Amino acid sequence: MDSSALFVFLIGLVVAQGAQVVVEPREVLVLPGSNVTVMCRVEVPLQYCRVEIPGMQPLNLNSKLSNSEVAYYGGGLPAGQCGFRINRVTERNNGVIKCTLGIETEPTESIGMVQLIVAKAPRYPELDLSRGTDSVNIYKINDVLQASCIVKDGRPVANISWYLDNEPLYSNDLSMPTVIDLAKENLQSKVQNLTRVLQASDNGKHLRCVAFHPAYPDGRAETSRQLDVKFAPLPQGEIDKFGYIIGEAGLITVVVEANPKPIIEWDIGGERIRERENDHTGRLEAEPIKDMGNGRYDVSLRIAAINKHDTEKTYYLRTYNDMGSTDYTIKISTSPEPEGLELGIGGIIGIIVSILIILLVVFLLVFAKVTGRWCFSDGATVIDYTTGDSGHHVTVDGVSGDGVDNPHHQVSQEYINGNDVKKDEKKIDTAV
């Protein structure tokens, strides 16, 4: 059992040599300079109350005996209370406090213990990253990034959280943290590892290791590293641009995601235009690429005055960098941009209700088909024989009183409803 586990085991432990001692609180975490109050009590009067605090001499306390560092607290020894207040906690007070109670009717002393944890700020987090495929700090898509964060020498141990910019990273990428004890000073360090397959969307983001601890000035400290992930320009589907006006200048802009910055070339009707160049007519100009940050670039083609022929063309944009190339196809239109279908709460509820009604109708039709009800009764005629006293409904040709074929009927003149009419067993004589 390590030292921290032993301390936890001792928290609130009552040494059953005498009366049972109740200790409140059983564990307390304080910052240096704070005060702390502890109560050790039994159900019988006390002869004396002795307290042993780490870093101090043992103290004999009662309502009449106090000093500048520790004061008696409670209702007095006759009430069985051995309480005390440490006026200003220092780091040397960290550890197990023992209160020893003397009882007139007990031959042995009664002892209670409490764990006093004096918080000590750990060092700031340290973050280490694995090498990229080709360079120490440069990665490619699908590279496996392995990162390790350690927060050293804190009391108690710090908590670690990981973020990619402001997005929390959860257990799928993280290992179970490891706690390392430094027994000499009762300090603890925590280490946690992260494994992540890098994507283009990770580029430019900051991988952050954030440590939380009550002794940090703001309760937290962090370290971070910006990720540099190289990738070819990302493909997009055919791009449609709307809202252009005949006779006015127009700007075709494509947002290209790539790292490093791409080289671009427009292709319009077989004529190629590079960045900062014009076509042979001077109407088309490839504007300088605008770096929007984190591997996003605005690539624009300016048209001096749009005519109908411009809206009938297909514009091709070729982009490439060290990682590869991608082509984009763009069409422009004078039509307004189509509005997306937006459904409010009422529309969604209406769709759900309609689906439920359709399902109900289908269920009823299937039920009617299976049971032979309603329009699925095959035209069977129901004859109601009520001439008897019992008023029984009888079946004719195997059809029951509710119009449903009786699967158990046989070709017979015998009624099966109660058998109240017997079949003729003798041949009836007729006149010749």
C-alpha positions, 0 to 999 in steps of 0.5 A: 500500500503506497503512502497516499492510500495509507493516509486515506485509510487513516482518515477518521480512523478511531483507535479503539483503545478507549471510548469511540472518538468522533472526528469532524471533519475527517479530511480537510483541504486548505490553502496556506494562510487559511484557518481550520477547525477540527472537533474530536469528541466523545459522549463522556466528560474528558480529563484532558485533551492533547493535540499533535499537529505536524510541525508543532509541539504537542499541545494540551488544550482546554477552554483556559489554555490556548496559544497564538497558533492553536486555540481551543474550540468547543463546549468544554472538556465536561461536554466531551469536546476536544476541538481546536482551531489552527489560526494560520495553516502553513505547509509544515502542518500538512499530514495526519493530526492526532487528538488524544482524549483522557477519560476518567473512567477509562484506563487507556487514552482514546485517539482520533485522527484526521488528514490535513492536506495543505495545498501546494501548487504543482509546476506548470504543465509540460507538453511533449509531442511526437515527431511528424512523418518528415519533420519534428513539428510538421505533420500530415493527414493521417499521421498519428500524433502522440502527446504527453502532458505531465503536471509535477509535484502538487498537493493534492494531485492536479486534474488534467483536461485536454482541448483542441482550441476550445473543443474538449477531447474525451476518453476515446483519444486519452489514456488513463492518467498515471499518478506518481507519488513523491513520498518525501514531501507528500507530493504527487505528479500526474501524467496523461497521454493522448493519441490522435489521428490527425485530420485537415481540420486539426491544422492551425488549432492549439492542442492544450493541456489544462491543469486544475488545482486549488493552489494555482493563482486562477485555479488553473494553468495550461500549456499549448502547441499549435498543430501544423498539418500539411495537406493538399487542397481539399476537394469540393463539389461543383460550386454554384454562385448566384445573384450576379447582375448583368452590366455590373462588376462581379467577383467569383470567390472560392474558399480553398482549404490547403496547407501550405498556401496553394498556387492557383490558376484559372481556366476560362474557355481554354485561357489560363490566368495565374494569380495577379494576372488578367485575361487577354481582354482585360475584363478578367483579373485573378486577384491576390490570394487572401490568407484567412488563417488556419489553412483557409484561403480566399481565391477570387476572379474579378469580372469587369462587367458581367454579360450574358455570355459570362453566365453561360461559361464554366470556370475552372480553378486549378490549385496545387501545393507540395501535397497535391492538386485539386480542381474546382468547377464553378458556374455563375447565375443571375438568379437569386440564391435558392432559399433552403427549406427551413422547417419550424417546430410546427412543420416538424410536428405536422410531418410527424402527425401525418406519418402517424395517421398514415401508419394507423390507416395502413394498420387498420387495412391490414387488420381488416384484410386478416380478419375479413372485416368490412370490405374484405368480407367476400360478400358473405350474407348473414342470416339471423335466426331468432325464432327460437326462445334463446334468440341465438344467432346461427351460422349459414354455410359456415358464416358466423353471426359476425360475417366471418367464415367459421374455419371449423364448419362442415357440410351438414344440416346440424346447427352448431350454435348450442345444438338446440335444433337436432337434425332429422334422422328419419326419412319423411314419408310423402304421399304418392 
